[in-house]
Amino acid sequence: MANLNRIASVERELSSRMFLQLKGRSERLPVSQAFQSHFKLM
């Protein structure tokens, strides 16, 4: 779960894995496949 106001970017890799980059944080958070559809428009 992530606060939408804290998401800096959404990245997709060639392997179809998706990651969230949060503002002020260096690590990338993986997004489960069940929730990737929620971030496709970002």
C-alpha positions as CSV (number, residue, x, y, z in Angstrom):
1,M,0.0,0.0,0.0
2,A,1.3,3.4,-0.9
3,N,0.1,7.0,-0.5
4,L,-0.5,8.3,-4.1
5,N,0.8,11.7,-3.1
6,R,4.2,10.2,-2.3
7,I,4.8,8.3,-5.6
8,A,7.4,10.0,-7.7
9,S,7.3,7.6,-10.6
10,V,6.2,4.2,-11.9
11,E,8.6,2.1,-13.8
12,R,8.0,-1.0,-15.9
13,E,10.8,-3.5,-16.8
14,L,11.0,-5.6,-19.9
15,S,10.0,-8.6,-17.8
16,S,6.6,-6.9,-17.1
17,R,7.6,-6.2,-13.5
18,M,6.4,-2.9,-12.2
19,F,8.1,-0.7,-9.5
20,L,7.1,2.4,-7.6
21,Q,9.7,5.1,-6.8
22,L,8.6,7.1,-3.7
23,K,9.6,10.7,-3.2
24,G,12.6,11.1,-0.9
25,R,13.5,7.4,-1.0
26,S,16.1,5.5,-2.9
27,E,14.6,2.0,-3.0
28,R,12.1,0.9,-5.6
29,L,9.0,-1.0,-4.3
30,P,7.7,-3.9,-6.4
31,V,4.0,-3.8,-7.4
32,S,2.2,-7.2,-7.4
33,Q,0.6,-8.2,-10.7
34,A,-2.9,-8.1,-9.0
35,F,-2.4,-4.3,-8.5
36,Q,-0.5,-3.3,-11.6
37,S,-3.6,-2.2,-13.5
38,H,-4.1,0.5,-10.8
39,F,-0.8,2.2,-11.9
40,K,-0.9,1.8,-15.7
41,L,-2.3,5.4,-16.2
42,M,0.5,6.9,-14.1
